[in-house]
């Protein structure tokens, strides 16, 4: 399989993952958390690059540490998730920048952490994404109803006698894993674009919540492959091209939503 086919397979898997992880991010309003996590895992990749190990492993381990830190900070009286996420984002990105400056010979591998390189993904990256996608599907099948219950009616969920922490753990785990496996293809800066934008666009287009993951997955695959194709045809940076394609998909969905709303008002008015 050539490098472009590998890139297309990786982008397609990430698009499918957007149907689950992206939906969780959008419905549970975890966008800033995902952005903070993607930026803050930067030093984990740098450390493992220095040690000569797989960057993805370093990012995954550092993501686990950061989730624990965010959870602890969010429980500090007077603080919250947004504050904890912003602190961790600043800490992680600053530490990654510092480590990079101390190891200038690392060069391209570290730059790939920031902007991604879908045309250089390996079989390991694809397997990692596939495993995370499969795990996300299993978790959704097992806990989907409870996740929706807790998302839209947390007070009723608690009154029903359910514990919130298993849901929080499952949702956070899926989001963190999705963010980490997206980084080799689209990097820390653009990593959340392919996860969040398709789900946000799908929410503008669908009326029933059960259709959201499917439409988000279709939009994720379509926009990802469109961006990858454009990068090859017009000699553009692949990661940036994919990020722009997903953003364009959202803008088209937003325009369609506004046009549809106006037509409904004209008909009913």
SULSULBEL-V589625 format. One record per backbone hydrogen bond with DSSP energy under -0.5 kcal/mol. CO is the residue of the C=O (numbers start at 1). NH is the residue of the N-H. If there is no record, write none. Layout:
co->CO nh->NH
co->CO nh->NH
This chain:
co->2 nh->6
co->3 nh->7
co->4 nh->8
co->5 nh->9
co->6 nh->10
co->7 nh->11
co->8 nh->12
co->9 nh->13
co->10 nh->14
co->11 nh->15
co->12 nh->16
co->13 nh->17
co->14 nh->18
co->15 nh->19
co->16 nh->19
co->16 nh->20
co->17 nh->20
co->17 nh->21
co->17 nh->22
co->18 nh->23
co->20 nh->24
co->21 nh->25
co->22 nh->26
co->23 nh->27
co->24 nh->28
co->25 nh->30
co->26 nh->29
co->30 nh->34
co->31 nh->35
co->32 nh->36
co->33 nh->37
co->34 nh->38
co->35 nh->39
co->36 nh->40
co->37 nh->41
co->39 nh->42
co->40 nh->43
co->41 nh->44
co->41 nh->45
co->42 nh->46
co->43 nh->47
co->44 nh->48
co->45 nh->49
co->46 nh->50
co->47 nh->51
co->48 nh->52
co->48 nh->53
co->54 nh->57
co->54 nh->58
co->55 nh->59
co->56 nh->60
co->57 nh->61
co->58 nh->62
co->59 nh->63
co->60 nh->64
co->61 nh->65
co->62 nh->66
co->63 nh->67
co->64 nh->68
co->65 nh->69
co->66 nh->70
co->67 nh->71
co->68 nh->72
co->69 nh->73
co->70 nh->74
co->71 nh->75
co->72 nh->75
co->73 nh->76
co->76 nh->79
co->80 nh->84
co->81 nh->85
co->82 nh->86
co->83 nh->87
co->84 nh->88
co->85 nh->89
co->86 nh->90
co->87 nh->91
co->88 nh->92
co->89 nh->93
co->90 nh->94
co->91 nh->95
co->92 nh->96
co->93 nh->97
co->94 nh->98
co->95 nh->99
co->96 nh->100
co->97 nh->101
co->98 nh->102
co->99 nh->103
co->100 nh->103
co->103 nh->106
co->104 nh->107
co->106 nh->109
co->107 nh->110
co->107 nh->111
co->108 nh->112
co->109 nh->113
co->110 nh->113
co->110 nh->114
co->111 nh->114
co->111 nh->115
co->112 nh->116
co->113 nh->188
co->114 nh->189
co->114 nh->190
co->117 nh->120
co->118 nh->121
co->122 nh->126
co->123 nh->127
co->124 nh->128
co->125 nh->129
co->126 nh->130
co->127 nh->131
co->128 nh->132
co->129 nh->133
co->130 nh->134
co->131 nh->135
co->132 nh->136
co->133 nh->137
co->134 nh->138
co->135 nh->139
co->136 nh->140
co->137 nh->141
co->138 nh->142
co->139 nh->143
co->140 nh->144
co->143 nh->147
co->144 nh->148
co->145 nh->149
co->146 nh->150
co->147 nh->151
co->148 nh->152
co->149 nh->153
co->153 nh->157
co->154 nh->158
co->155 nh->159
co->156 nh->160
co->157 nh->162
co->158 nh->161
co->164 nh->168
co->165 nh->169
co->166 nh->170
co->167 nh->171
co->168 nh->172
co->169 nh->173
co->170 nh->174
co->171 nh->175
co->172 nh->176
co->173 nh->177
co->174 nh->178
co->175 nh->179
co->176 nh->180
co->177 nh->181
co->178 nh->182
co->179 nh->183
co->180 nh->183
co->182 nh->185
co->182 nh->186
co->183 nh->187
co->184 nh->117
co->185 nh->118
co->186 nh->190
co->187 nh->191
co->190 nh->193
co->190 nh->194
co->192 nh->196
co->193 nh->197
co->195 nh->199
co->196 nh->200
co->197 nh->201
co->198 nh->202
co->199 nh->203
co->200 nh->204
co->201 nh->204
co->201 nh->205
co->202 nh->205
co->202 nh->206
co->208 nh->211
co->209 nh->212
co->211 nh->215
co->212 nh->216
co->213 nh->217
co->214 nh->218
co->215 nh->219
co->216 nh->220
co->217 nh->221
co->218 nh->222
co->219 nh->223
co->220 nh->224
co->221 nh->225
co->222 nh->226
co->223 nh->227
co->224 nh->228
co->225 nh->229
co->226 nh->230
co->227 nh->231
co->228 nh->232
co->229 nh->233
co->230 nh->234
co->231 nh->236
co->237 nh->241
co->238 nh->242
co->239 nh->243
co->240 nh->244
co->241 nh->245
co->242 nh->246
co->243 nh->247
co->244 nh->248
co->245 nh->249
co->246 nh->250
co->247 nh->251
co->248 nh->252
co->249 nh->253
co->250 nh->254
co->251 nh->255
co->252 nh->256
co->253 nh->257
co->254 nh->258
co->255 nh->259
co->256 nh->260
co->257 nh->261
co->258 nh->262
co->259 nh->263
co->260 nh->264
co->261 nh->265
co->262 nh->266
co->263 nh->267
co->264 nh->268
co->265 nh->269
